[in-house]
Amino acid sequence: MHLRRDPEKRKFSCDLCEKEFDFKSHFDNHYRRHTGEKPFVCDVCKKGFTHKGNLGTHYRIHTGEKPFVCDVCKKGFTLKGNLNQHYRTHTGEKSFVCDICKRRFARKYQLVNHYQSHRDGTP
């Protein structure tokens, strides 16, 4: 493991990219990005994760748990971010704006796909 501890700063530093962390656990999580290590493995499907919390969230796929529920239509979601994104279907919010033609989109992937039309020369 490439870990440097600076006794004066009480920081953990990554020798590979020089990022610093206040806690060893944060450094360990970071370092897994360099190594690709995924020590948290789902006992159902054997998919690996770098963070324990991500494994916990993943289990919802197998259990069907959807703890985040839309107040408007009562649809459930496994991730809070997906619920937040879903709310835009009710509000009509379109936060992602093309800087070329100013067209607006509700989802980032829609904007990314839209940029292809500018490269292709289609509107």
LINCOR-V887475 format. One record per residue. N is the residue number from 0. RES is the residue in three letters. PHI is phi in whole degrees, -180 to 180 (NA if undefined). PSI is psi in whole degrees, -180 to 180 (none if undefined). Layout:
# LINCOR-V887475
n=N res=RES phi=PHI psi=PSI
n=N res=RES phi=PHI psi=PSI
This chain:
# LINCOR-V887475
n=0 res=MET phi=NA psi=136
n=1 res=HIS phi=-96 psi=88
n=2 res=LEU phi=-128 psi=133
n=3 res=ARG phi=-123 psi=130
n=4 res=ARG phi=-111 psi=120
n=5 res=ASP phi=-90 psi=109
n=6 res=PRO phi=-63 psi=-29
n=7 res=GLU phi=-77 psi=-40
n=8 res=LYS phi=-88 psi=-17
n=9 res=ARG phi=55 psi=44
n=10 res=LYS phi=-117 psi=153
n=11 res=PHE phi=-104 psi=126
n=12 res=SER phi=-117 psi=139
n=13 res=CYS phi=-87 psi=124
n=14 res=ASP phi=-72 psi=-17
n=15 res=LEU phi=-84 psi=-33
n=16 res=CYS phi=-136 psi=0
n=17 res=GLU phi=70 psi=10
n=18 res=LYS phi=-69 psi=149
n=19 res=GLU phi=-117 psi=148
n=20 res=PHE phi=-136 psi=144
n=21 res=ASP phi=-79 psi=-24
n=22 res=PHE phi=-126 psi=141
n=23 res=LYS phi=-61 psi=-37
n=24 res=SER phi=-63 psi=-36
n=25 res=HIS phi=-69 psi=-39
n=26 res=PHE phi=-63 psi=-45
n=27 res=ASP phi=-59 psi=-45
n=28 res=ASN phi=-61 psi=-43
n=29 res=HIS phi=-63 psi=-45
n=30 res=TYR phi=-63 psi=-29
n=31 res=ARG phi=-62 psi=-25
n=32 res=ARG phi=-66 psi=-34
n=33 res=HIS phi=-74 psi=-40
n=34 res=THR phi=-88 psi=-23
n=35 res=GLY phi=80 psi=5
n=36 res=GLU phi=-63 psi=136
n=37 res=LYS phi=-132 psi=82
n=38 res=PRO phi=-78 psi=-11
n=39 res=PHE phi=-101 psi=109
n=40 res=VAL phi=-116 psi=133
n=41 res=CYS phi=-69 psi=127
n=42 res=ASP phi=-77 psi=-8
n=43 res=VAL phi=-90 psi=-53
n=44 res=CYS phi=-115 psi=-3
n=45 res=LYS phi=71 psi=14
n=46 res=LYS phi=-72 psi=139
n=47 res=GLY phi=-102 psi=154
n=48 res=PHE phi=-137 psi=150
n=49 res=THR phi=-82 psi=-23
n=50 res=HIS phi=-123 psi=140
n=51 res=LYS phi=-61 psi=-40
n=52 res=GLY phi=-62 psi=-35
n=53 res=ASN phi=-67 psi=-34
n=54 res=LEU phi=-65 psi=-43
n=55 res=GLY phi=-60 psi=-43
n=56 res=THR phi=-66 psi=-39
n=57 res=HIS phi=-60 psi=-38
n=58 res=TYR phi=-56 psi=-25
n=59 res=ARG phi=-60 psi=-27
n=60 res=ILE phi=-61 psi=-40
n=61 res=HIS phi=-82 psi=-33
n=62 res=THR phi=-88 psi=-21
n=63 res=GLY phi=80 psi=5
n=64 res=GLU phi=-64 psi=133
n=65 res=LYS phi=-135 psi=82
n=66 res=PRO phi=-76 psi=-12
n=67 res=PHE phi=-104 psi=112
n=68 res=VAL phi=-116 psi=134
n=69 res=CYS phi=-69 psi=129
n=70 res=ASP phi=-67 psi=-27
n=71 res=VAL phi=-83 psi=-53
n=72 res=CYS phi=-115 psi=-2
n=73 res=LYS phi=69 psi=14
n=74 res=LYS phi=-71 psi=140
n=75 res=GLY phi=-102 psi=154
n=76 res=PHE phi=-138 psi=149
n=77 res=THR phi=-80 psi=-26
n=78 res=LEU phi=-123 psi=142
n=79 res=LYS phi=-63 psi=-37
n=80 res=GLY phi=-61 psi=-36
n=81 res=ASN phi=-68 psi=-37
n=82 res=LEU phi=-64 psi=-46
n=83 res=ASN phi=-59 psi=-41
n=84 res=GLN phi=-65 psi=-40
n=85 res=HIS phi=-62 psi=-38
n=86 res=TYR phi=-54 psi=-30
n=87 res=ARG phi=-63 psi=-24
n=88 res=THR phi=-68 psi=-26
n=89 res=HIS phi=-88 psi=-35
n=90 res=THR phi=-89 psi=-22
n=91 res=GLY phi=78 psi=7
n=92 res=GLU phi=-61 psi=135
n=93 res=LYS phi=-132 psi=91
n=94 res=SER phi=-84 psi=-17
n=95 res=PHE phi=-99 psi=118
n=96 res=VAL phi=-117 psi=131
n=97 res=CYS phi=-71 psi=125
n=98 res=ASP phi=-78 psi=-5
n=99 res=ILE phi=-93 psi=-51
n=100 res=CYS phi=-117 psi=-1
n=101 res=LYS phi=69 psi=11
n=102 res=ARG phi=-67 psi=145
n=103 res=ARG phi=-111 psi=150
n=104 res=PHE phi=-138 psi=150
n=105 res=ALA phi=-80 psi=-26
n=106 res=ARG phi=-129 psi=146
n=107 res=LYS phi=-62 psi=-41
n=108 res=TYR phi=-61 psi=-31
n=109 res=GLN phi=-66 psi=-41
n=110 res=LEU phi=-65 psi=-44
n=111 res=VAL phi=-59 psi=-45
n=112 res=ASN phi=-64 psi=-38
n=113 res=HIS phi=-61 psi=-39
n=114 res=TYR phi=-57 psi=-30
n=115 res=GLN phi=-60 psi=-35
n=116 res=SER phi=-65 psi=-32
n=117 res=HIS phi=-71 psi=-36
n=118 res=ARG phi=-70 psi=-36
n=119 res=ASP phi=-77 psi=-18
n=120 res=GLY phi=88 psi=9
n=121 res=THR phi=-99 psi=152
n=122 res=PRO phi=-72 psi=none
